Amino acid sequence: MPNSLLSQQSRKNETSKKIALTDAIFDQLAIVNAAAVADPTVLRLSLDAKAGVKVGPFSRKGKNRIETAACDHDFAPKNTVIPYGIFLPEWDELFLYCTTSKVTSDFMVDVLEAWWLAHRHRFPAVQTLLLNQDNGPENHSRRTQFMKRMVDFAGRHQVNLRLAYYPPYHSKYNPIERTWGVLENHWNGNILDEIDTVLQFARSMTWNGHHPVVNLVTQTYQTGVKLTKLAMAEVETQIQRLAEFEVNGKLLNLGKWFVEIFYCPEPALA
């Protein structure tokens, strides 16, 4: 089975936390992701932020061949760098956008837009971007500013967006999550005492033989930006959530996890 698909049996045997819709969400993800692989007009992207990295002479509890003095407490870091990644599972390509600001809705959409402007020429047949994400506080499908920015993005760049979220407590299945472990092992116990040091280590890591493209985002982002209920109601008219459907006599509503945004009128989701 390709890496992009889930092993349903191993998933169902897990003891991790689950919600009532977990299995149904995974089943739909398998359908959506497999369809993207088979369709040259759809490009699948996996997006997520890594935990912030404190910049300073701190011990990171790893190992290093060179003995280096480090502080044993993370007092007053110079900065905190948060890597945000865009990963192409079918291409094994990783793009990292590092920030010392907050990973907000606006930050995430700005990064996606910067990436698409730089790389869309490589994908002339692509009409739809499939975005695999965790349903986090800044990018879930009810986050007003995020959805407004997504709608604006689709219209501005004339590309359809398909949002397909992983269920709570199962973020490790999002393909980009595998790259974070490689990055941690790469810098391991090294002292990340400057922002440039963090960037250099990120650029020198490899994922299946590929070095990531690493950028530093210097813009400062404001938290708490949101729309009024009236403005969000208008946004909802421009998106389509997966319609309720029946499985084994039960009605399932996965509209929170599967959303379509069309830059031009299209038939409603079945």
Backbone as CSV, one residue per row, in Angstrom:
resi,resn,N_x,N_y,N_z,CA_x,CA_y,CA_z,C_x,C_y,C_z
1,MET,0.852,-1.200,0.000,0.000,0.000,0.000,0.886,1.248,0.000
2,PRO,0.576,2.248,-0.849,1.387,3.472,-0.885,1.402,4.168,0.464
3,ASN,2.503,4.931,0.691,2.625,5.640,1.971,1.499,6.629,2.188
4,SER,0.930,7.143,1.076,-0.098,8.177,1.194,-1.435,7.620,1.672
5,LEU,-1.585,6.274,1.644,-2.836,5.676,2.074,-2.702,5.114,3.472
6,LEU,-3.822,4.980,4.137,-3.820,4.528,5.520,-4.090,3.040,5.597
7,SER,-3.480,2.379,6.520,-3.810,0.998,6.830,-4.965,1.000,7.819
8,GLN,-6.157,0.702,7.331,-7.332,0.784,8.190,-7.239,-0.195,9.354
9,GLN,-6.688,-1.377,9.105,-6.637,-2.365,10.172,-5.752,-1.901,11.318
10,SER,-4.540,-1.369,10.988,-3.636,-0.915,12.050,-4.222,0.269,12.787
11,ARG,-4.951,1.121,12.062,-5.562,2.279,12.708,-6.626,1.852,13.696
12,LYS,-7.454,0.889,13.301,-8.546,0.469,14.176,-8.039,-0.287,15.394
13,ASN,-6.798,-0.797,15.313,-6.239,-1.516,16.448,-5.571,-0.588,17.455
14,GLU,-5.496,0.709,17.114,-4.823,1.637,18.006,-5.618,1.869,19.285
15,THR,-4.901,2.241,20.325,-5.551,2.534,21.604,-5.588,4.031,21.881
16,SER,-5.179,4.862,20.910,-5.170,6.303,21.103,-6.603,6.830,21.171
17,LYS,-6.743,8.066,21.596,-8.057,8.670,21.759,-8.784,8.746,20.421
18,LYS,-10.078,8.549,20.473,-10.886,8.624,19.275,-12.180,9.357,19.595
19,ILE,-12.730,9.997,18.559,-14.064,10.556,18.667,-14.994,9.650,17.863
20,ALA,-16.287,9.903,17.958,-17.253,9.026,17.304,-17.043,8.940,15.793
21,LEU,-16.523,10.032,15.195,-16.388,10.086,13.742,-14.983,9.741,13.241
22,THR,-14.083,9.341,14.124,-12.688,9.123,13.724,-12.563,8.174,12.538
23,ASP,-13.152,7.005,12.622,-13.015,6.029,11.541,-13.650,6.534,10.249
24,ALA,-14.784,7.197,10.364,-15.444,7.731,9.171,-14.589,8.813,8.510
25,ILE,-13.947,9.639,9.326,-13.069,10.679,8.775,-11.900,10.035,8.038
26,PHE,-11.292,9.023,8.638,-10.178,8.349,7.991,-10.611,7.660,6.699
27,ASP,-11.780,7.053,6.704,-12.271,6.406,5.488,-12.437,7.422,4.361
28,GLN,-12.974,8.593,4.697,-13.157,9.626,3.685,-11.812,10.204,3.238
29,LEU,-10.882,10.345,4.173,-9.542,10.811,3.805,-8.881,9.862,2.812
30,ALA,-9.035,8.573,3.041,-8.440,7.595,2.134,-9.005,7.749,0.725
31,ILE,-10.313,7.997,0.642,-10.952,8.187,-0.658,-10.441,9.454,-1.342
32,VAL,-10.432,10.550,-0.587,-10.030,11.852,-1.143,-8.559,11.840,-1.561
33,ASN,-7.695,11.296,-0.704,-6.266,11.301,-1.009,-5.938,10.388,-2.183
34,ALA,-6.579,9.220,-2.248,-6.348,8.307,-3.363,-6.828,8.919,-4.676
35,ALA,-7.944,9.618,-4.634,-8.462,10.271,-5.837,-7.499,11.340,-6.331
36,ALA,-6.854,12.036,-5.397,-5.892,13.074,-5.780,-4.689,12.470,-6.489
37,VAL,-4.212,11.344,-5.985,-3.064,10.674,-6.605,-3.389,10.272,-8.040
38,ALA,-4.629,9.870,-8.272,-5.034,9.378,-9.594,-5.424,10.494,-10.565
39,ASP,-5.547,11.705,-10.074,-6.050,12.816,-10.892,-4.946,13.853,-11.108
40,PRO,-4.459,14.006,-12.338,-3.368,14.970,-12.597,-3.784,16.421,-12.415
41,THR,-5.079,16.684,-12.284,-5.518,18.076,-12.081,-5.579,18.449,-10.605
42,VAL,-5.255,17.490,-9.723,-5.279,17.734,-8.279,-3.871,17.569,-7.720
43,LEU,-3.435,18.521,-6.923,-2.134,18.464,-6.262,-2.351,18.393,-4.764
44,ARG,-1.816,17.340,-4.148,-1.990,17.142,-2.710,-0.847,17.785,-1.932
45,LEU,-1.195,18.592,-0.945,-0.232,19.221,-0.060,-0.542,18.835,1.379
46,SER,0.489,18.616,2.154,0.345,18.345,3.587,0.965,19.510,4.333
47,LEU,0.201,20.131,5.242,0.651,21.343,5.913,0.551,21.205,7.425
48,ASP,1.535,21.777,8.118,1.470,21.816,9.579,2.641,22.625,10.117
49,ALA,2.510,23.039,11.376,3.583,23.741,12.068,4.238,22.799,13.062
50,LYS,5.543,22.943,13.205,6.277,22.189,14.219,6.271,22.978,15.522
51,ALA,6.510,22.309,16.620,6.640,23.006,17.899,7.768,24.031,17.812
52,GLY,7.588,25.160,18.500,8.589,26.214,18.474,9.935,25.757,19.012
53,VAL,11.000,26.313,18.448,12.370,25.991,18.848,12.950,27.203,19.572
54,LYS,13.337,27.037,20.834,13.931,28.132,21.583,15.353,28.379,21.111
55,VAL,15.640,29.640,20.795,16.960,30.019,20.287,17.810,30.526,21.442
56,GLY,18.940,29.884,21.670,19.835,30.263,22.756,20.774,29.121,23.094
57,PRO,21.649,29.310,24.058,22.663,28.294,24.398,22.105,27.213,25.312
58,PHE,21.018,26.584,24.883,20.312,25.665,25.752,20.607,24.203,25.420
59,SER,20.633,23.398,26.463,20.732,21.957,26.270,19.426,21.447,25.703
60,ARG,19.505,20.611,24.656,18.304,20.089,24.030,18.155,18.593,24.299
61,LYS,18.919,18.104,25.272,18.839,16.720,25.728,19.177,15.710,24.638
62,GLY,19.865,16.176,23.607,20.320,15.266,22.565,21.784,14.954,22.730
63,LYS,22.379,14.327,21.720,23.784,13.958,21.770,24.539,14.661,20.663
64,ASN,25.787,14.992,20.959,26.643,15.668,19.997,28.042,15.103,20.134
65,ARG,28.728,14.902,19.017,30.082,14.355,19.052,31.069,15.330,19.680
66,ILE,30.738,16.611,19.612,31.620,17.636,20.168,31.064,18.079,21.509
67,GLU,31.878,17.999,22.555,31.423,18.414,23.877,31.247,19.923,23.905
68,THR,30.042,20.370,24.256,29.712,21.786,24.227,28.988,22.173,25.502
69,ALA,29.384,23.292,26.083,28.716,23.776,27.297,27.364,24.372,26.927
70,ALA,26.366,24.083,27.752,25.022,24.598,27.491,24.320,24.859,28.811
71,CYS,23.324,25.749,28.767,22.523,26.024,29.950,21.567,24.851,30.189
72,ASP,21.314,24.540,31.446,20.410,23.431,31.728,18.977,23.890,31.946
73,HIS,18.732,25.204,31.852,17.382,25.735,31.922,17.185,26.715,30.767
74,ASP,15.972,26.730,30.197,15.697,27.587,29.042,15.238,28.975,29.480
75,PHE,16.104,29.680,30.222,15.747,31.018,30.670,15.944,32.020,29.540
76,ALA,14.985,32.922,29.396,15.081,34.070,28.491,15.707,33.729,27.153
77,PRO,15.040,32.924,26.323,15.578,32.640,24.991,15.648,33.912,24.166
78,LYS,16.623,33.962,23.249,16.752,35.114,22.370,15.498,35.263,21.504
79,ASN,14.982,34.123,21.085,13.823,34.095,20.219,13.239,32.698,20.211
80,THR,12.085,32.554,19.646,11.512,31.233,19.397,11.169,31.152,17.917
81,VAL,11.716,30.155,17.255,11.470,29.964,15.826,10.468,28.831,15.651
82,ILE,9.427,29.088,14.890,8.427,28.064,14.593,8.525,27.702,13.112
83,PRO,8.902,26.477,12.789,8.892,26.048,11.384,7.470,25.642,10.964
84,TYR,7.040,26.153,9.842,5.767,25.755,9.244,6.072,25.120,7.904
85,GLY,5.519,23.938,7.667,5.915,23.191,6.490,4.806,22.963,5.480
86,ILE,5.207,22.940,4.221,4.372,22.473,3.117,5.098,21.288,2.505
87,PHE,4.440,20.128,2.538,5.056,18.891,2.079,4.234,18.308,0.938
88,LEU,4.924,17.878,-0.124,4.270,17.244,-1.257,4.520,15.740,-1.161
89,PRO,3.565,14.971,-0.654,3.799,13.537,-0.424,4.190,12.763,-1.669
90,GLU,3.599,13.085,-2.808,3.895,12.323,-4.022,5.207,12.736,-4.675
91,TRP,5.780,13.829,-4.219,7.031,14.323,-4.781,8.180,14.249,-3.781
92,ASP,7.870,13.964,-2.524,8.880,13.944,-1.459,9.619,15.273,-1.362
93,GLU,8.892,16.364,-1.508,9.489,17.698,-1.426,8.939,18.416,-0.197
94,LEU,9.856,19.073,0.515,9.499,19.778,1.743,9.923,21.238,1.644
95,PHE,9.006,22.116,2.012,9.262,23.556,2.018,8.971,24.071,3.427
96,LEU,9.949,24.732,4.031,9.817,25.210,5.401,9.811,26.733,5.432
97,TYR,8.846,27.270,6.131,8.727,28.713,6.330,8.821,28.957,7.832
98,CYS,9.926,29.544,8.253,10.191,29.727,9.682,9.826,31.143,10.104
99,THR,9.239,31.253,11.269,8.800,32.562,11.757,9.126,32.704,13.239
100,THR,9.383,33.934,13.650,9.504,34.244,15.073,8.227,34.912,15.572
101,SER,7.238,35.029,14.688,5.948,35.594,15.050,5.001,34.452,15.405
102,LYS,3.710,34.678,15.281,2.703,33.673,15.588,2.240,32.986,14.305
103,VAL,1.936,31.698,14.408,1.391,30.970,13.266,-0.123,31.162,13.287
104,THR,-0.560,32.232,12.667,-1.970,32.603,12.640,-2.606,32.171,11.319
105,SER,-3.903,32.388,11.212,-4.599,32.124,9.953,-3.964,32.894,8.810
106,ASP,-3.681,34.169,9.043,-3.093,34.996,7.987,-1.696,34.504,7.612
107,PHE,-0.910,34.112,8.601,0.415,33.575,8.311,0.310,32.349,7.405
108,MET,-0.560,31.419,7.749,-0.654,30.174,6.985,-1.086,30.419,5.542
109,VAL,-2.042,31.308,5.348,-2.500,31.575,3.987,-1.442,32.361,3.215
110,ASP,-0.766,33.284,3.872,0.319,34.021,3.207,1.413,33.073,2.738
111,VAL,1.756,32.087,3.572,2.780,31.111,3.214,2.313,30.265,2.031
112,LEU,1.081,29.802,2.078,0.543,29.013,0.968,0.564,29.820,-0.321
113,GLU,0.187,31.080,-0.220,0.164,31.934,-1.405,1.570,32.149,-1.949
114,ALA,2.539,32.394,-1.065,3.927,32.568,-1.506,4.437,31.306,-2.206
115,TRP,4.091,30.153,-1.626,4.529,28.896,-2.229,3.892,28.695,-3.606
116,TRP,2.610,28.930,-3.710,1.905,28.717,-4.970,2.394,29.671,-6.050
117,LEU,2.633,30.910,-5.702,3.151,31.867,-6.684,4.523,31.447,-7.196
118,ALA,5.321,30.851,-6.320,6.681,30.447,-6.710,6.703,29.148,-7.498
119,HIS,5.676,28.294,-7.343,5.766,26.943,-7.904,4.624,26.547,-8.828
120,ARG,3.635,27.378,-8.993,2.500,26.965,-9.808,2.897,26.688,-11.250
121,HIS,3.993,27.314,-11.736,4.426,27.072,-13.112,4.836,25.619,-13.342
122,ARG,5.163,24.915,-12.257,5.547,23.507,-12.363,4.343,22.600,-12.560
123,PHE,3.148,23.107,-12.281,1.951,22.274,-12.285,0.863,22.901,-13.164
124,PRO,1.126,23.022,-14.462,0.171,23.719,-15.334,-1.180,23.027,-15.453
125,ALA,-1.233,21.722,-15.189,-2.503,20.996,-15.312,-3.349,21.055,-14.043
126,VAL,-2.760,21.536,-12.958,-3.453,21.498,-11.665,-4.550,22.552,-11.597
127,GLN,-5.739,22.096,-11.245,-6.884,22.978,-11.063,-7.367,23.020,-9.613
128,THR,-6.908,22.032,-8.821,-7.359,21.930,-7.433,-6.186,21.610,-6.526
129,LEU,-6.097,22.315,-5.402,-5.126,21.998,-4.366,-5.847,21.270,-3.243
130,LEU,-5.408,20.048,-2.961,-5.928,19.291,-1.830,-5.028,19.562,-0.634
131,LEU,-5.588,20.116,0.424,-4.813,20.496,1.596,-5.121,19.556,2.750
132,ASN,-4.157,18.704,3.087,-4.267,17.850,4.276,-3.740,18.631,5.467
133,GLN,-4.562,18.786,6.501,-4.166,19.556,7.668,-4.731,18.929,8.940
134,ASP,-4.199,19.352,10.070,-4.832,19.060,11.346,-5.888,20.133,11.583
135,ASN,-6.929,19.784,12.288,-8.012,20.728,12.533,-7.661,21.594,13.738
136,GLY,-6.650,22.448,13.574,-6.129,23.260,14.669,-6.911,24.539,14.884
137,PRO,-6.589,25.275,15.953,-7.370,26.467,16.309,-7.289,27.599,15.298
138,GLU,-6.203,27.683,14.520,-6.051,28.794,13.576,-6.448,28.422,12.150
139,ASN,-6.674,27.138,11.883,-6.943,26.746,10.496,-8.118,25.793,10.341
140,HIS,-8.927,25.624,11.392,-10.065,24.725,11.230,-11.134,25.399,10.359
141,SER,-12.059,24.603,9.888,-12.990,25.092,8.867,-14.082,26.003,9.405
142,ARG,-14.085,26.254,10.715,-15.001,27.238,11.285,-14.255,28.499,11.722
143,ARG,-12.964,28.518,11.510,-12.162,29.697,11.849,-12.445,30.778,10.815
144,THR,-13.069,31.849,11.224,-13.610,32.803,10.258,-12.545,33.447,9.377
145,GLN,-11.469,33.924,9.970,-10.436,34.594,9.185,-9.760,33.618,8.231
146,PHE,-9.536,32.393,8.683,-8.894,31.396,7.823,-9.769,31.089,6.609
147,MET,-11.059,30.882,6.825,-11.923,30.537,5.708,-12.098,31.711,4.749
148,LYS,-12.158,32.921,5.286,-12.234,34.093,4.406,-11.000,34.176,3.525
149,ARG,-9.837,33.992,4.137,-8.593,34.062,3.368,-8.509,32.939,2.334
150,MET,-9.041,31.759,2.669,-9.048,30.649,1.721,-9.937,30.965,0.504
151,VAL,-11.103,31.526,0.777,-12.007,31.911,-0.305,-11.355,32.967,-1.191
152,ASP,-10.722,33.954,-0.573,-10.025,35.002,-1.333,-8.888,34.410,-2.170
153,PHE,-8.163,33.463,-1.589,-7.056,32.815,-2.295,-7.565,32.111,-3.552
154,ALA,-8.632,31.335,-3.402,-9.169,30.594,-4.540,-9.588,31.524,-5.669
155,GLY,-10.272,32.609,-5.316,-10.709,33.546,-6.337,-9.563,34.287,-6.996
156,ARG,-8.602,34.704,-6.188,-7.480,35.485,-6.715,-6.609,34.663,-7.663
157,HIS,-6.408,33.396,-7.334,-5.495,32.567,-8.135,-6.220,31.584,-9.038
158,GLN,-7.550,31.668,-9.047,-8.372,30.829,-9.918,-7.988,29.354,-9.795
159,VAL,-7.995,28.895,-8.564,-7.714,27.492,-8.279,-8.717,27.017,-7.227
160,ASN,-9.190,25.801,-7.383,-10.100,25.235,-6.387,-9.308,24.730,-5.192
161,LEU,-9.905,24.792,-4.020,-9.271,24.297,-2.806,-10.142,23.202,-2.200
162,ARG,-9.501,22.127,-1.826,-10.192,21.018,-1.163,-9.527,20.821,0.195
163,LEU,-10.233,21.139,1.269,-9.693,21.012,2.615,-10.107,19.670,3.191
164,ALA,-9.124,18.875,3.591,-9.390,17.546,4.141,-8.574,17.398,5.417
165,TYR,-9.267,17.409,6.548,-8.609,17.455,7.853,-8.488,16.062,8.480
166,TYR,-7.425,15.884,9.253,-7.269,14.668,10.057,-8.040,14.836,11.360
167,PRO,-8.536,13.741,11.924,-9.344,13.833,13.143,-8.491,14.166,14.363
168,PRO,-9.123,14.640,15.429,-8.390,14.953,16.660,-7.606,13.747,17.164
169,TYR,-6.444,14.023,17.751,-5.562,13.030,18.378,-4.862,12.113,17.364
170,HIS,-4.985,12.401,16.087,-4.376,11.542,15.071,-3.538,12.353,14.087
171,SER,-2.940,13.424,14.570,-2.161,14.282,13.678,-0.951,13.569,13.082
172,LYS,-0.486,12.495,13.726,0.698,11.801,13.222,0.465,11.194,11.840
173,TYR,-0.777,11.050,11.425,-1.054,10.495,10.112,-0.909,11.527,9.001
174,ASN,-0.884,12.796,9.346,-0.633,13.834,8.360,0.801,13.653,7.859
175,PRO,1.020,13.436,6.563,2.352,13.057,6.065,3.490,13.959,6.519
176,ILE,3.241,15.254,6.661,4.332,16.149,7.031,4.878,15.845,8.411
177,GLU,4.079,15.213,9.263,4.530,14.912,10.623,5.780,14.040,10.614
178,ARG,5.946,13.199,9.612,7.121,12.324,9.561,8.406,13.113,9.345
179,THR,8.293,14.280,8.707,9.498,15.068,8.444,10.018,15.750,9.705
180,TRP,9.127,16.025,10.668,9.578,16.711,11.888,10.535,15.834,12.689
181,GLY,10.280,14.534,12.728,11.186,13.638,13.439,12.564,13.608,12.812
182,VAL,12.621,13.675,11.489,13.909,13.704,10.791,14.664,14.983,11.131
183,LEU,13.944,16.108,11.176,14.585,17.376,11.523,15.126,17.334,12.947
184,GLU,14.356,16.804,13.885,14.816,16.706,15.277,16.064,15.837,15.378
185,ASN,16.078,14.720,14.680,17.254,13.844,14.703,18.452,14.501,14.044
186,HIS,18.189,15.371,13.080,19.281,16.010,12.347,20.027,17.009,13.215
187,TRP,19.287,17.874,13.911,20.009,18.836,14.753,20.268,18.285,16.152
188,ASN,19.534,17.278,16.546,19.779,16.495,17.746,20.243,17.366,18.912
189,GLY,21.469,17.124,19.436,21.922,17.841,20.623,22.681,19.117,20.326
190,ASN,22.696,19.552,19.068,23.432,20.762,18.723,22.819,22.002,19.368
191,ILE,23.659,22.967,19.642,23.222,24.216,20.254,22.651,25.130,19.170
192,LEU,21.380,25.450,19.273,20.727,26.342,18.312,20.685,27.736,18.923
193,ASP,21.839,28.408,18.853,22.004,29.665,19.586,21.676,30.908,18.773
194,GLU,21.416,30.745,17.477,21.058,31.871,16.622,19.975,31.417,15.650
195,ILE,19.179,32.365,15.180,18.152,32.027,14.197,18.793,31.430,12.960
196,ASP,19.925,31.996,12.533,20.598,31.485,11.337,21.060,30.045,11.527
197,THR,21.425,29.686,12.751,21.815,28.305,13.029,20.639,27.362,12.803
198,VAL,19.469,27.760,13.279,18.261,26.959,13.058,18.013,26.784,11.568
199,LEU,18.123,27.868,10.807,17.868,27.815,9.368,18.882,26.935,8.650
200,GLN,20.159,27.038,9.058,21.195,26.234,8.409,20.972,24.747,8.646
201,PHE,20.610,24.380,9.865,20.336,22.967,10.139,19.126,22.498,9.335
202,ALA,18.103,23.337,9.257,16.913,22.959,8.491,17.260,22.751,7.020
203,ARG,18.113,23.597,6.481,18.481,23.475,5.060,19.343,22.253,4.778
204,SER,20.088,21.803,5.763,21.017,20.692,5.524,20.409,19.320,5.830
205,MET,19.208,19.276,6.410,18.564,17.983,6.623,18.138,17.406,5.277
206,THR,17.892,16.115,5.236,17.394,15.504,4.008,16.177,14.651,4.311
207,TRP,15.251,14.653,3.379,14.081,13.774,3.440,14.068,12.954,2.149
208,ASN,14.335,11.664,2.279,14.418,10.783,1.111,15.314,11.353,0.018
209,GLY,16.454,11.887,0.456,17.454,12.396,-0.479,17.266,13.830,-0.915
210,HIS,16.210,14.485,-0.447,15.942,15.867,-0.855,16.191,16.816,0.319
211,HIS,16.873,17.926,0.044,16.982,19.005,1.028,15.729,19.880,0.943
212,PRO,15.213,20.343,2.069,14.061,21.247,2.004,14.470,22.635,1.519
213,VAL,13.504,23.352,1.003,13.679,24.768,0.697,13.234,25.529,1.939
214,VAL,14.115,26.360,2.485,13.849,26.997,3.780,13.817,28.514,3.611
215,ASN,12.785,29.139,4.140,12.640,30.589,4.113,12.373,31.107,5.520
216,LEU,12.829,32.321,5.784,12.512,33.008,7.033,11.463,34.067,6.746
217,VAL,10.328,33.980,7.426,9.254,34.963,7.281,9.429,36.001,8.380
218,THR,9.634,37.250,7.980,9.950,38.295,8.950,8.735,39.122,9.364
219,GLN,7.613,38.947,8.686,6.425,39.736,9.016,5.882,39.338,10.383
220,THR,5.374,40.324,11.115,4.738,40.076,12.407,3.234,39.932,12.201
221,TYR,2.656,38.898,12.824,1.235,38.616,12.630,0.453,38.858,13.909
222,GLN,-0.719,39.435,13.730,-1.604,39.752,14.844,-2.524,38.573,15.133
223,THR,-2.672,38.245,16.395,-3.586,37.166,16.780,-4.996,37.710,16.999
224,GLY,-5.966,36.820,17.016,-7.339,37.197,17.364,-8.133,37.856,16.265
225,VAL,-7.648,37.840,15.026,-8.404,38.433,13.926,-9.581,37.524,13.580
226,LYS,-10.773,38.072,13.531,-11.945,37.251,13.209,-13.026,38.101,12.556
227,LEU,-13.943,37.416,11.880,-15.035,38.082,11.201,-16.253,38.190,12.114
228,THR,-17.161,39.076,11.746,-18.456,39.109,12.417,-19.285,37.913,11.944
229,LYS,-20.333,37.595,12.665,-21.199,36.488,12.262,-21.797,36.731,10.885
230,LEU,-22.143,37.993,10.601,-22.731,38.324,9.303,-21.707,38.099,8.181
231,ALA,-20.461,38.526,8.414,-19.421,38.352,7.402,-19.114,36.877,7.183
232,MET,-19.115,36.091,8.272,-18.846,34.658,8.124,-19.998,33.962,7.407
233,ALA,-21.203,34.431,7.624,-22.345,33.855,6.914,-22.185,34.027,5.410
234,GLU,-21.624,35.149,4.996,-21.363,35.380,3.573,-20.280,34.428,3.069
235,VAL,-19.248,34.198,3.873,-18.197,33.259,3.489,-18.786,31.858,3.304
236,GLU,-19.694,31.466,4.196,-20.292,30.130,4.122,-21.050,29.920,2.810
237,THR,-21.558,30.989,2.209,-22.255,30.850,0.933,-21.290,30.550,-0.210
238,GLN,-19.994,30.731,0.038,-18.994,30.537,-1.014,-18.188,29.252,-0.848
239,ILE,-18.585,28.435,0.122,-17.912,27.157,0.329,-18.947,26.040,0.339
240,GLN,-18.483,24.823,0.134,-19.373,23.670,0.165,-18.793,22.626,1.110
241,ARG,-19.567,22.262,2.091,-19.163,21.232,3.042,-19.705,19.878,2.586
242,LEU,-18.977,18.838,2.908,-19.420,17.506,2.529,-20.817,17.248,3.082
243,ALA,-21.703,16.828,2.197,-23.086,16.613,2.602,-23.206,15.406,3.530
244,GLU,-24.210,15.450,4.352,-24.485,14.337,5.253,-24.798,13.087,4.440
245,PHE,-24.278,11.951,4.865,-24.551,10.712,4.140,-24.741,9.566,5.124
246,GLU,-25.309,8.491,4.634,-25.679,7.367,5.489,-24.718,6.206,5.317
247,VAL,-24.298,5.627,6.428,-23.462,4.436,6.443,-24.021,3.473,7.482
248,ASN,-24.374,2.286,7.036,-24.923,1.268,7.940,-26.086,1.802,8.767
249,GLY,-26.938,2.557,8.107,-28.127,3.069,8.780,-27.905,4.290,9.635
250,LYS,-26.660,4.801,9.691,-26.359,5.983,10.491,-26.018,7.168,9.587
251,LEU,-26.555,8.324,9.939,-26.240,9.538,9.196,-24.939,10.132,9.721
252,LEU,-24.025,10.391,8.816,-22.734,10.962,9.192,-22.614,12.365,8.622
253,ASN,-22.172,13.286,9.448,-21.942,14.658,9.008,-20.471,14.991,9.195
254,LEU,-19.748,14.997,8.083,-18.305,15.281,8.113,-17.998,16.652,7.513
255,GLY,-19.005,17.519,7.511,-18.826,18.835,6.899,-17.788,19.712,7.564
256,LYS,-17.439,19.395,8.798,-16.391,20.152,9.487,-15.005,19.781,8.970
257,TRP,-14.871,18.560,8.450,-13.559,18.039,8.075,-13.300,18.046,6.568
258,PHE,-14.354,18.200,5.766,-14.179,18.149,4.313,-14.939,19.302,3.677
259,VAL,-14.163,20.213,3.084,-14.728,21.448,2.551,-14.169,21.703,1.154
260,GLU,-15.026,22.152,0.261,-14.622,22.538,-1.092,-14.815,24.042,-1.262
261,ILE,-13.834,24.665,-1.902,-13.933,26.083,-2.251,-13.657,26.194,-3.742
262,PHE,-14.650,26.621,-4.503,-14.515,26.736,-5.953,-14.360,28.201,-6.345
263,TYR,-13.458,28.448,-7.270,-13.333,29.817,-7.730,-14.386,30.117,-8.797
264,CYS,-15.087,29.099,-9.267,-16.192,29.287,-10.185,-17.279,28.280,-9.802
265,PRO,-18.541,28.507,-10.189,-19.620,27.617,-9.779,-19.370,26.180,-10.199
266,GLU,-19.622,25.263,-9.268,-19.470,23.828,-9.516,-20.650,23.111,-8.865
267,PRO,-20.907,21.873,-9.293,-21.991,21.105,-8.645,-21.694,20.901,-7.166
268,ALA,-22.744,20.809,-6.365,-22.575,20.598,-4.923,-21.988,19.204,-4.670
269,LEU,-21.352,19.076,-3.511,-20.808,17.790,-3.122,-21.933,16.762,-2.949
270,ALA,-21.675,15.550,-3.386,-22.661,14.477,-3.214,-22.610,13.952,-1.799
